[in-house]
Amino acid sequence: MHSSELLQTYLNRLQEARIYREQGLVDGAAELVEDLSRDIDQSNLPEAEKESLRTKIAAERDRLRPESADPAGPCEPEEPQIPAGPPDDRNAFDYAMVLMDGQFFDEAIKEFTRAALAGHRPMECWEYCGDASCQLGNWAEAIRFYEIVYLNPGVPEGTRQQTLTKITKCTQTLRELEAKPSSEPRQVRVCGTVNDLGAGQHTDLSVPRPQGSPITSLDQFSVSELSGRQICSWPLDGKQYLTGQQETYRILNLLHLGQSSAIFELEHLETGLRFAGQSFTPQLSGRITPQAIYRWARIQLMIESPYLARVSDIACMDNHILIVREYLPLTLVDLLSKEEFMPIPLAVCLAHQILEGIGDLHLLMGDDEQVKRIYHLDLRPSRVLLFSDRPSIRIYNGGLWKVLEECGEDAVALRKLPLNMLSYRAPEQFRTYLARRRPPAFTDIYLFGILFYEMLTGTAPFKASSFEEYEIQHCEQYPTPPKVWRPEIPEELNNVVVRCLECDPMKRWRSPTEISLYLEKAFGHLYRSTKNGLYAEYLNRLKLR
């Protein structure tokens, strides 16, 4: 290589280090600078050019110095640990939890009953039996299980009230089914999951509310009561609307009732366009302020990415805020909840788009021409929306988790999250010291790795029955490589996922863009050849079309 070409190569590497620093990847930039300095010393460049490069490197080191100190010191490589094996069948409770995850609800009830009769966490077992019965639509049986918990004098008051709410919902569902029999299938979400019922109208899933009283939280509603109701844009300080003017929407239907939010289908009164309206459960809505949501939404309006769901408005109903965003009919949950391997080309295609979306989020440029450095931090299957006619995704709620933390950190503390959400958390979210002052970009890379792992294998890399188990698995154990579950996965693709899931953030990929470029180079032929027909065939197999 000629001297001029070699010099340009070194300058390009220095520019790469600057980009890393500007993106907040300070430690990665420092590593690149040190590697570059060593290579220059060993090169055959003229001494004058070496000195010029050393001067530039010294200036870059000065920019990095305030943030480059790492009090934790270098992290010694960890010895590989044997991944946790499948639950022992003799441990009925753990086996039942696995069955619940796999949606084998009949078998789960049997195992939970066996564990309860053996005296192992009996109240939890009976409540899970009730939840499984709800999944099967056996409302009377669910009530019987819930009553065991409710009538036990040793049950904590919070659990008792939670169980009473479930009993009430089951009772009201039974009454409506008896009053309005129908053979038309529909879907109603109970306890955060979908059940097929035989009623053609909306079901009241809530505790009764005094007539005429305001709706203070959206878990206290009758869906039939909300259907057709109009809601309007919420103005900041009573005068400033997100879109510049007040918009009016009609609630059409409840799409999803989850553990952190409820999603409604909305219709714009003037245009007839359909949107999704996202509200928060009482645990979160009592902490987050409309002003914080408004500020977050203002930043979201700057986004012009084909991979991020566009926020359109902030609406209000009885002092309850809804985020109005674009509506897509499917989520990644719908694809992963079936017992059907996702075709590898399709998995790579969707993974590449998720990476592009995360990258666009991390590098979002504000009106002040400054990178906003927005990180998702809550990336999980329900946060990835999909079209039904083509293999295209939209990620939503980017950066909202940080807003929730700032409004009330205790409301989103990991110990207060439902167990199934802990599958989608990074080691440094359990033990903050593991972050070692690395930017949250590395956290999003880990969360992407979990999604990609599940897309390829049909199962999350870690499953547990307690907070402590999840913490140990994420922070101290290596997941079983995806190729073990599915041998046809290419070795290079297997390595991409494994590197995303490193416990030490600095052992992971440095940015979503780095992974995206690697996938383009190594597997571009796979996802570029993915046609709508392959996606349609896959959805047909899953009975989603």
C-alpha positions as CSV (number, residue, x, y, z in Angstrom):
1,M,0.0,0.0,0.0
2,H,1.4,3.4,-1.0
3,S,2.2,5.9,1.7
4,S,-0.7,8.2,0.7
5,E,-3.2,5.4,0.8
6,L,-2.0,4.2,4.2
7,L,-2.2,7.7,5.5
8,Q,-5.8,8.0,4.3
9,T,-6.7,4.7,5.9
10,Y,-5.4,6.0,9.3
11,L,-7.4,9.2,8.9
12,N,-10.5,7.2,8.1
13,R,-10.0,5.2,11.3
14,L,-9.6,8.4,13.3
15,Q,-12.8,9.7,11.8
16,E,-14.5,6.5,12.8
17,A,-13.4,7.0,16.4
18,R,-14.8,10.6,16.3
19,I,-18.1,9.2,15.2
20,Y,-18.2,6.7,18.0
21,R,-17.4,9.6,20.5
22,E,-20.2,11.7,19.1
23,Q,-22.6,8.9,19.4
24,G,-21.7,8.5,23.1
25,L,-19.7,5.3,22.6
26,V,-16.7,6.8,24.5
27,D,-15.0,3.5,25.5
28,G,-15.3,2.1,21.9
29,A,-13.8,5.3,20.6
30,A,-10.9,5.1,23.1
31,E,-10.2,1.5,22.1
32,L,-10.1,2.5,18.4
33,V,-7.7,5.4,19.2
34,E,-5.3,3.2,21.1
35,D,-5.3,0.6,18.3
36,L,-4.7,3.3,15.8
37,S,-1.8,4.8,17.8
38,R,-0.1,1.4,18.1
39,D,-0.5,0.7,14.3
40,I,0.9,4.1,13.4
41,D,4.0,3.5,15.6
42,Q,4.6,0.2,13.8
43,S,3.9,1.5,10.3
44,N,6.4,2.6,7.5
45,L,5.0,6.1,7.2
46,P,7.5,9.0,7.0
47,E,8.2,10.4,10.5
48,A,6.6,13.7,9.6
49,E,3.3,12.1,8.7
50,K,3.5,10.0,11.9
51,E,3.9,13.1,14.0
52,S,1.0,14.8,12.3
53,L,-1.2,11.8,13.0
54,R,0.0,11.6,16.6
55,T,-1.0,15.3,17.1
56,K,-4.5,14.5,15.8
57,I,-4.7,11.4,18.0
58,A,-3.6,13.4,21.1
59,A,-6.3,16.0,20.4
60,E,-8.9,13.2,20.2
61,R,-7.6,11.7,23.4
62,D,-8.1,15.1,25.1
63,R,-11.8,15.0,24.0
64,L,-12.2,11.5,25.4
65,R,-10.3,12.0,28.7
66,P,-13.1,13.4,30.9
67,E,-15.3,10.3,30.2
68,S,-12.8,7.6,29.6
69,A,-11.9,6.8,33.2
70,D,-13.3,3.5,34.3
71,P,-13.3,3.2,38.1
72,A,-14.3,-0.4,37.9
73,G,-11.1,-1.2,36.1
74,P,-10.7,-3.8,33.3
75,C,-13.1,-6.6,33.4
76,E,-11.4,-10.0,33.4
77,P,-12.9,-12.5,30.9
78,E,-15.4,-14.7,32.6
79,E,-15.1,-18.5,32.4
80,P,-17.9,-19.9,30.2
81,Q,-20.6,-21.4,32.3
82,I,-22.8,-24.3,31.4
83,P,-26.2,-22.9,30.4
84,A,-29.1,-23.8,32.6
85,G,-30.8,-27.0,31.3
86,P,-34.6,-27.6,30.9
87,P,-36.6,-27.7,34.2
88,D,-36.6,-31.0,36.0
89,D,-39.9,-32.7,35.5
90,R,-40.0,-33.6,39.2
91,N,-40.2,-29.9,40.1
92,A,-43.8,-29.5,39.2
93,F,-44.0,-25.7,39.7
94,D,-41.1,-24.9,37.4
95,Y,-42.3,-27.4,34.8
96,A,-45.8,-25.8,35.0
97,M,-44.3,-22.3,34.4
98,V,-42.6,-23.7,31.2
99,L,-45.9,-25.2,30.1
100,M,-47.6,-21.8,30.7
101,D,-45.0,-20.1,28.5
102,G,-45.6,-22.7,25.8
103,Q,-49.4,-22.2,26.2
104,F,-50.1,-25.8,27.2
105,F,-52.6,-24.7,29.7
106,D,-54.4,-28.0,30.5
107,E,-51.1,-29.6,31.3
108,A,-50.0,-26.5,33.3
109,I,-53.1,-26.8,35.5
110,K,-52.3,-30.4,36.3
111,E,-48.7,-29.6,37.3
112,F,-49.6,-26.5,39.3
113,T,-52.2,-28.6,41.2
114,R,-49.6,-31.3,41.9
115,A,-47.2,-28.7,43.2
116,A,-49.9,-27.1,45.4
117,L,-51.0,-30.4,46.9
118,A,-47.3,-31.0,47.7
119,G,-47.3,-27.7,49.6
120,H,-45.0,-25.9,47.2
121,R,-46.1,-22.2,46.9
122,P,-49.8,-23.3,47.0
123,M,-51.4,-19.9,46.7
124,E,-49.3,-19.0,43.6
125,C,-50.2,-22.4,42.1
126,W,-53.9,-21.9,42.6
127,E,-53.8,-18.4,41.1
128,Y,-51.8,-19.7,38.1
129,C,-54.4,-22.4,37.7
130,G,-57.1,-19.7,37.5
131,D,-55.0,-17.8,34.9
132,A,-54.6,-20.9,32.8
133,S,-58.3,-21.6,33.0
134,C,-59.0,-18.1,31.7
135,Q,-56.8,-18.9,28.7
136,L,-59.0,-21.9,28.0
137,G,-62.2,-20.0,28.5
138,N,-63.2,-22.1,31.5
139,W,-64.5,-19.2,33.5
140,A,-66.4,-21.2,36.2
141,E,-63.3,-23.3,36.8
142,A,-61.1,-20.1,37.0
143,I,-63.4,-18.7,39.6
144,R,-63.1,-21.8,41.7
145,F,-59.3,-21.6,41.7
146,Y,-59.3,-17.9,42.4
147,E,-61.7,-18.4,45.4
148,I,-59.2,-20.7,47.0
149,V,-56.7,-17.9,47.1
150,Y,-59.2,-15.2,48.1
151,L,-60.7,-17.1,51.0
152,N,-57.3,-18.0,52.4
153,P,-56.7,-15.9,55.6
154,G,-52.9,-15.8,55.1
155,V,-53.0,-14.2,51.7
156,P,-51.6,-10.6,51.6
157,E,-54.3,-7.9,51.1
158,G,-52.8,-6.8,47.7
159,T,-53.0,-10.3,46.4
160,R,-56.6,-10.7,47.8
161,Q,-57.8,-7.6,45.9
162,Q,-56.0,-8.7,42.7
163,T,-57.8,-12.0,43.0
164,L,-61.1,-10.4,43.7
165,T,-60.7,-8.3,40.5
166,K,-60.1,-11.5,38.5
167,I,-63.1,-13.2,40.1
168,T,-65.3,-10.2,39.1
169,K,-64.1,-10.2,35.6
170,C,-64.7,-13.9,35.2
171,T,-68.2,-13.6,36.7
172,Q,-69.2,-10.7,34.4
173,T,-67.9,-12.6,31.4
174,L,-70.0,-15.6,32.3
175,R,-73.1,-13.5,32.7
176,E,-72.6,-11.8,29.4
177,L,-72.1,-15.2,27.6
178,E,-75.3,-16.5,29.2
179,A,-77.2,-13.4,28.2
180,K,-75.9,-13.0,24.7
181,P,-75.1,-16.4,23.2
182,S,-73.5,-16.3,19.8
183,S,-71.5,-18.5,17.5
184,E,-69.4,-15.7,16.1
185,P,-65.8,-16.0,17.4
186,R,-64.1,-13.0,18.7
187,Q,-61.1,-12.1,20.9
188,V,-61.0,-10.6,24.3
189,R,-57.9,-10.0,26.3
190,V,-58.0,-11.1,29.9
191,C,-54.9,-11.1,32.2
192,G,-52.9,-9.7,29.3
193,T,-53.6,-12.6,26.9
194,V,-56.1,-13.5,24.2
195,N,-59.0,-15.9,24.6
196,D,-61.6,-16.9,22.0
197,L,-65.1,-16.4,23.2
198,G,-68.4,-17.0,21.5
199,A,-70.0,-13.5,21.8
200,G,-70.4,-11.0,19.1
201,Q,-70.4,-7.9,21.3
202,H,-67.8,-6.3,23.5
203,T,-67.4,-7.9,27.0
204,D,-67.2,-6.0,30.2
205,L,-63.9,-7.0,31.8
206,S,-64.0,-4.7,34.8
207,V,-65.2,-4.2,38.3
208,P,-68.6,-2.4,38.3
209,R,-68.4,1.4,38.6
210,P,-71.1,3.7,40.1
211,Q,-73.3,5.2,37.3
212,G,-72.2,8.7,36.3
213,S,-68.8,8.6,38.0
214,P,-65.7,9.6,35.9
215,I,-63.3,7.0,34.6
216,T,-60.2,7.6,36.6
217,S,-58.2,4.7,35.2
218,L,-58.8,2.6,32.1
219,D,-58.9,-0.7,33.9
220,Q,-62.2,0.4,35.5
221,F,-64.2,0.5,32.3
222,S,-66.8,-1.4,30.4
223,V,-65.6,-1.8,26.8
224,S,-69.2,-1.4,25.5
225,E,-69.4,1.9,27.6
226,L,-66.3,3.2,25.9
227,S,-67.1,2.1,22.4
228,G,-68.2,5.0,20.3
229,R,-67.0,7.6,22.8
230,Q,-65.3,10.7,21.4
231,I,-61.9,12.0,22.7
232,C,-60.0,15.1,21.8
233,S,-56.4,16.3,21.6
234,W,-54.8,17.4,24.9
235,P,-53.4,21.0,24.8
236,L,-50.2,21.9,26.7
237,D,-50.9,24.8,29.1
238,G,-54.5,24.7,27.8
239,K,-53.6,26.2,24.4
240,Q,-50.8,24.4,22.5
241,Y,-51.8,21.3,20.6
242,L,-49.3,18.8,19.4
243,T,-50.6,19.0,15.8
244,G,-51.3,22.7,16.0
245,Q,-55.0,22.2,16.3
246,Q,-57.5,20.2,18.2
247,E,-58.4,16.8,16.7
248,T,-61.3,14.5,17.6
249,Y,-61.3,10.7,17.6
250,R,-63.9,8.0,18.2
251,I,-63.0,4.9,20.2
252,L,-63.9,1.8,18.1
253,N,-62.6,-1.1,20.0
254,L,-60.2,-2.5,22.6
255,L,-57.3,-4.1,20.8
256,H,-55.1,-5.2,23.7
257,L,-55.2,-5.1,27.5
258,G,-51.7,-5.7,28.7
259,Q,-49.7,-5.5,31.9
260,S,-48.4,-1.9,31.3
261,S,-50.9,-0.4,28.8
262,A,-54.2,-0.7,27.0
263,I,-54.4,-0.2,23.3
264,F,-57.6,1.1,21.6
265,E,-58.5,1.3,17.9
266,L,-59.4,5.0,17.1
267,E,-61.1,6.6,14.2
268,H,-60.4,10.3,13.2
269,L,-63.8,11.9,12.9
270,E,-63.0,14.1,9.9
271,T,-60.7,11.9,7.8
272,G,-61.9,8.4,8.9
273,L,-58.3,7.3,9.3
274,R,-57.6,4.6,11.8
275,F,-55.1,5.0,14.7
276,A,-54.1,3.2,17.8
277,G,-54.5,4.9,21.2
278,Q,-52.2,3.8,24.0
279,S,-53.1,4.4,27.6
280,F,-51.2,3.3,30.8
281,T,-52.2,1.1,33.6
282,P,-52.9,2.8,37.0
283,Q,-49.4,1.9,38.3
284,L,-47.9,4.0,35.6
285,S,-50.6,6.6,34.8
286,G,-50.5,7.8,38.4
287,R,-46.8,8.7,38.0
288,I,-46.4,10.0,34.5
289,T,-47.6,13.5,33.8
290,P,-49.3,14.7,30.6
291,Q,-46.5,17.3,30.2
292,A,-43.9,14.6,30.2
293,I,-45.8,12.6,27.5
294,Y,-46.3,15.8,25.5
295,R,-42.5,16.6,25.5
296,W,-41.7,13.0,24.6
297,A,-44.2,13.1,21.7
298,R,-42.8,16.4,20.4
299,I,-39.4,14.6,19.9
300,Q,-41.2,11.7,18.3
301,L,-42.7,14.0,15.7
302,M,-39.1,14.7,14.5
303,I,-38.7,11.0,13.5
304,E,-38.8,10.3,9.8
305,S,-37.9,6.6,9.8
306,P,-39.6,3.8,7.9
307,Y,-38.9,1.5,10.9
308,L,-40.3,3.6,13.8
309,A,-44.1,4.0,14.5
310,R,-45.1,7.6,14.0
311,V,-46.8,9.4,17.0
312,S,-49.6,11.6,15.7
313,D,-51.2,13.2,18.7
314,I,-51.8,13.2,22.5
315,A,-55.5,12.8,23.4
316,C,-57.4,13.1,26.7
317,M,-60.4,11.2,28.1
318,D,-61.6,12.1,31.6
319,N,-58.1,13.4,32.5
320,H,-56.6,10.2,31.2
321,I,-53.9,10.6,28.5
322,L,-53.7,8.5,25.4
323,I,-50.8,8.4,22.9
324,V,-52.2,8.4,19.4
325,R,-50.0,6.6,16.9
326,E,-50.2,4.8,13.6
327,Y,-52.1,1.5,13.7
328,L,-50.7,-1.8,12.5
329,P,-52.7,-5.1,12.8
330,L,-50.0,-7.4,14.2
331,T,-47.1,-7.5,16.7
332,L,-44.1,-9.7,17.0
333,V,-46.0,-11.4,19.9
334,D,-48.5,-12.8,17.4
335,L,-45.7,-14.5,15.4
336,L,-43.8,-15.8,18.4
337,S,-46.7,-17.2,20.3
338,K,-47.2,-20.1,17.8
339,E,-45.4,-23.4,17.6
340,E,-43.8,-22.7,14.3
341,F,-40.2,-21.8,13.5
342,M,-39.9,-18.5,11.7
343,P,-38.2,-19.0,8.3
344,I,-34.5,-17.9,8.7
345,P,-34.6,-15.5,5.7
346,L,-37.7,-13.8,7.2
347,A,-36.1,-13.7,10.7
348,V,-33.0,-12.0,9.2
349,C,-35.2,-9.6,7.2
350,L,-37.2,-8.5,10.3
351,A,-34.0,-8.3,12.5
352,H,-32.3,-6.1,10.0
353,Q,-35.3,-3.7,10.0
354,I,-35.3,-3.7,13.9
355,L,-31.6,-2.8,13.9
356,E,-32.3,0.0,11.4
357,G,-35.1,1.3,13.6
358,I,-32.9,1.3,16.7
359,G,-30.1,3.0,14.8
360,D,-32.5,5.7,13.6
361,L,-33.7,6.2,17.2
362,H,-30.1,6.5,18.6
363,L,-29.1,9.0,15.9
364,L,-32.3,11.1,15.9
365,M,-31.4,14.7,14.9
366,G,-33.3,17.4,16.7
367,D,-34.3,20.9,15.4
368,D,-31.1,22.2,17.0
369,E,-29.0,19.9,14.8
370,Q,-27.9,17.9,17.8
371,V,-28.2,14.1,18.1
372,K,-30.9,13.4,20.8
373,R,-29.4,10.0,21.7
374,I,-32.7,8.3,22.4
375,Y,-32.6,4.8,23.6
376,H,-35.5,2.3,23.7
377,L,-34.6,0.3,26.9
378,D,-37.9,-1.6,26.7
379,L,-37.6,-3.5,23.5
380,R,-39.7,-6.6,23.5
381,P,-42.0,-8.5,21.1
382,S,-45.0,-6.3,21.9
383,R,-43.1,-3.2,20.9
384,V,-42.5,-4.4,17.4
385,L,-45.5,-3.8,15.1
386,L,-46.0,-5.6,11.7
387,F,-48.1,-5.2,8.6
388,S,-50.2,-8.1,7.5
389,D,-49.5,-7.8,3.8
390,R,-45.7,-7.4,3.8
391,P,-42.7,-8.2,6.0
392,S,-42.3,-4.7,7.3
393,I,-42.0,-3.5,11.0
394,R,-42.5,-0.5,13.1
395,I,-40.9,0.0,16.5
396,Y,-42.9,2.1,19.0
397,N,-42.4,3.6,22.5
398,G,-38.8,4.5,21.7
399,G,-37.4,6.5,24.6
400,L,-40.6,6.3,26.7
401,W,-39.1,4.0,29.3
402,K,-36.6,6.8,30.3
403,V,-39.5,9.2,30.7
404,L,-41.3,6.7,32.9
405,E,-38.2,6.3,35.1
406,E,-37.9,10.1,35.4
407,C,-41.5,10.5,36.4
408,G,-41.4,7.8,39.1
409,E,-38.5,5.3,39.1
410,D,-40.1,3.1,41.7
411,A,-43.1,2.5,39.4
412,V,-40.9,0.8,36.8
413,A,-38.5,-0.8,39.2
414,L,-37.6,-4.3,37.9
415,R,-38.8,-6.0,41.1
416,K,-42.3,-4.6,40.4
417,L,-42.4,-5.7,36.8
418,P,-44.3,-8.9,35.8
419,L,-42.0,-11.9,35.5
420,N,-42.5,-12.3,31.8
421,M,-41.2,-8.8,31.2
422,L,-37.9,-9.8,32.9
423,S,-37.1,-12.0,30.0
424,Y,-36.5,-8.8,28.0
425,R,-34.0,-7.0,30.3
426,A,-30.3,-6.6,30.1
427,P,-27.7,-7.5,32.9
428,E,-27.0,-3.8,33.6
429,Q,-30.7,-3.2,34.2
430,F,-30.6,-5.7,37.0
431,R,-27.2,-4.7,38.3
432,T,-26.4,-1.1,37.3
433,Y,-22.7,-1.4,38.1
434,L,-22.3,-3.9,35.2
435,A,-22.9,-1.0,32.8
436,R,-19.4,0.3,33.7
437,R,-20.5,3.8,32.4
438,R,-21.2,2.5,29.0
439,P,-24.0,4.3,27.1
440,P,-27.5,2.7,26.9
441,A,-26.9,1.8,23.3
442,F,-25.3,-1.4,24.5
443,T,-28.5,-2.2,26.5
444,D,-30.6,-1.9,23.3
445,I,-28.2,-4.2,21.5
446,Y,-28.7,-6.8,24.3
447,L,-32.5,-6.5,24.0
448,F,-32.3,-6.8,20.2
449,G,-30.2,-10.0,20.8
450,I,-33.1,-11.4,22.9
451,L,-35.6,-10.7,20.2
452,F,-33.4,-12.1,17.4
453,Y,-32.8,-15.2,19.6
454,E,-36.5,-15.8,20.0
455,M,-37.3,-15.1,16.3
456,L,-34.8,-17.8,15.3
457,T,-35.6,-20.4,18.0
458,G,-39.1,-19.7,19.1
459,T,-38.1,-19.4,22.7
460,A,-36.5,-16.6,24.8
461,P,-32.8,-17.2,25.9
462,F,-33.8,-17.2,29.6
463,K,-36.9,-18.3,31.4
464,A,-37.4,-18.3,35.2
465,S,-40.0,-18.3,37.9
466,S,-38.7,-15.5,40.1
467,F,-36.9,-12.2,40.0
468,E,-33.8,-13.7,41.5
469,E,-33.6,-16.5,38.9
470,Y,-33.8,-14.0,36.1
471,E,-31.1,-11.8,37.6
472,I,-28.7,-14.7,37.9
473,Q,-29.4,-16.0,34.4
474,H,-29.0,-12.6,32.7
475,C,-26.0,-11.5,34.8
476,E,-24.1,-14.7,35.4
477,Q,-25.0,-17.4,32.8
478,Y,-24.5,-17.8,29.1
479,P,-27.7,-18.6,27.1
480,T,-27.8,-21.9,25.1
481,P,-26.6,-20.9,21.6
482,P,-29.5,-20.6,19.1
483,K,-27.8,-23.3,16.9
484,V,-28.4,-25.9,19.6
485,W,-32.2,-25.5,19.3
486,R,-32.1,-25.2,15.5
487,P,-29.0,-26.7,13.8
488,E,-29.8,-25.2,10.4
489,I,-29.0,-21.7,11.7
490,P,-25.7,-20.6,10.0
491,E,-22.7,-20.4,12.3
492,E,-22.1,-16.7,11.5
493,L,-25.7,-15.9,12.4
494,N,-25.4,-17.9,15.6
495,N,-22.4,-15.8,16.5
496,V,-24.2,-12.5,15.9
497,V,-26.8,-13.4,18.5
498,V,-24.3,-14.7,21.0
499,R,-22.2,-11.6,20.8
500,C,-25.3,-9.4,21.4
501,L,-26.0,-11.3,24.6
502,E,-22.6,-10.9,26.2
503,C,-22.9,-9.9,29.9
504,D,-20.1,-7.3,29.6
505,P,-21.4,-4.4,27.4
506,M,-18.0,-3.9,25.8
507,K,-17.9,-7.4,24.5
508,R,-21.1,-6.8,22.6
509,W,-21.4,-5.2,19.2
510,R,-20.6,-1.5,19.4
511,S,-23.7,-0.1,17.7
512,P,-26.9,-1.3,15.8
513,T,-25.4,0.0,12.6
514,E,-22.3,-2.3,13.0
515,I,-24.6,-5.3,13.3
516,S,-26.8,-4.1,10.4
517,L,-23.8,-3.7,8.1
518,Y,-22.5,-7.1,9.0
519,L,-25.9,-8.7,8.2
520,E,-26.0,-6.8,4.9
521,K,-22.6,-8.2,4.0
522,A,-23.0,-11.7,5.2
523,F,-26.7,-12.4,4.8
524,G,-28.0,-9.7,2.5
525,H,-28.8,-12.3,-0.1
526,L,-31.2,-13.9,2.4
527,Y,-33.4,-11.0,3.5
528,R,-33.3,-9.1,0.1
529,S,-34.8,-12.2,-1.5
530,T,-37.6,-12.4,1.1
531,K,-40.8,-11.8,-0.8
532,N,-44.3,-11.0,0.3
533,G,-45.3,-14.5,-0.6
534,L,-43.0,-16.1,2.0
535,Y,-44.4,-13.8,4.6
536,A,-48.0,-14.6,3.5
537,E,-47.3,-18.3,3.6
538,Y,-45.9,-18.0,7.1
539,L,-48.9,-16.0,8.4
540,N,-51.2,-18.6,6.8
541,R,-49.4,-21.4,8.7
542,L,-49.8,-19.4,11.9
543,K,-53.5,-18.8,11.0
544,L,-53.0,-15.0,11.2
545,R,-54.6,-14.4,7.8
